[in-house]
Amino acid sequence: MMRDVRCDRAGATRVGRASSADPLADVPLVVRRQWASLLLVVALVGARLEFGWRGLVVAGGVVLAWFLFVPRRWNLPLHALYRLRRPDGAPRRRAWRFRRAVASCAGVALPSRVLFASYGRNRQTGVEQFEVRLWPGDFPERWRTGRLEALRSEFRADHADVTETRPGRLRVRLVDRSVLPVVEPPHLRNFGVDVLTDPVPIGITDAGEVILVALWQGSVLVGGIPGCGKSGILQLCCGWVALDRRALLYTCDGKEGSELGRWSPVAAGSAGTVRETLELLTEVEEVRKRRADERAALGLRIWPPEALGAVVVVIDELAVLTDMTGLRGAEREEREALSRLLVHLVRVGRADRVIFVAATQRPSVDVINPGFRDLILTRVAGRCSTREQSATILGSGAGAGLDATSLPPSPGSFIVCGHAPEAVRGRAFWLIDDQLDQLLARAVEIRRAGGQPGTVVMAGPQGRPACREMRSTT
């Protein structure tokens, strides 16, 4: 229940009743915040008055034993100490800095105390969060202008934002992105994966949660300026697919194999030029057609995950393959054919487990057609130089209103949208060359032990697909 917070002439904070259904509305704030300390003081004073100094010593010993041996949930002295250290809901020093920053803004007159509904700080991820109650006559818009910038400057944060959690309450989040979370990528653990059931871990959020991208839901588009960490995300996707012995991995490296060339020992096909990429996509289209014919013969709308492995095509530097600026003649026709085939495969390939992961350092409409982008479910935006480039990648929907130009210049920071109801900011995992070589060696071992990846793994009499079993799993 929301309460109206007021300040009297003496500057003491009190809580007025907002609804007769709230039985605690008339309880003074000091009692509601420090009830555990008051209860212990009353018990000690009562023991002294009733039993003398001996009773006070015994009561003090009971309180000390309670503090040392009782679990945290039922530890009343520990709760009292915690409240004394945070008299208004946040540590004294942090709350004082918060009030000083807000009071420095023009037109702001704060009382001596500010009640924080909740407070949290994660030193490993560099995220600090205040949830404050608005005073009467205050509005969230005032916090999103000068006050937010004052808080960011006071706490020396790289990023600050304000969200309204409920009427009358704001959550102020301060992020220090210089703090690099030390989290080992799951790729380095000793196990095999199934791309159609195990999402790809590409990084972690500001809160330290792993960001997972489900390839079976659709293709992935990555964009951003050079050096923002796009190739690192592609390496994570390639390594994850390589650990799936049933998956067919195709790589198209517009940088002449400098980034994706290491995966050729486990790739079903590799390309480095426009003509080679066109031939590779033609081969992928033939695989898709065979799968579509088998699926139609079985009467399936979509393949069940256990029936066949995924076909994952990873493209680095899409601009080299699709940009037709200033081109004429046969070279332009070749790229137009490649673009048409690429859009066709992205449009119809999902039903037959054909998935694309593409990246470009030129996220403009000349390279990424909006119609092509809208066919892709998951879009990852690294740092962009203009808002137009950010909008080209993120588009509308979950990414609306976000701006990748505000990301820090350090490599690996990104915004991902489409795979969840809301867009998420995060930092990508990073694998050094030695770790990539270790991952490649384990992928080669897994694929040799499991044989060459096939198309249909469920077979009936005379090598024909087992229709009954496959239909029962859809």
Order of alpha helices (4+ residues) and beta strands (2+ residues): beta-beta-alpha-alpha-alpha-alpha-beta-beta-alpha-beta-beta-beta-beta-beta-alpha-beta-beta-alpha-beta-alpha-alpha-beta-alpha-beta-alpha-beta-beta-alpha-alpha
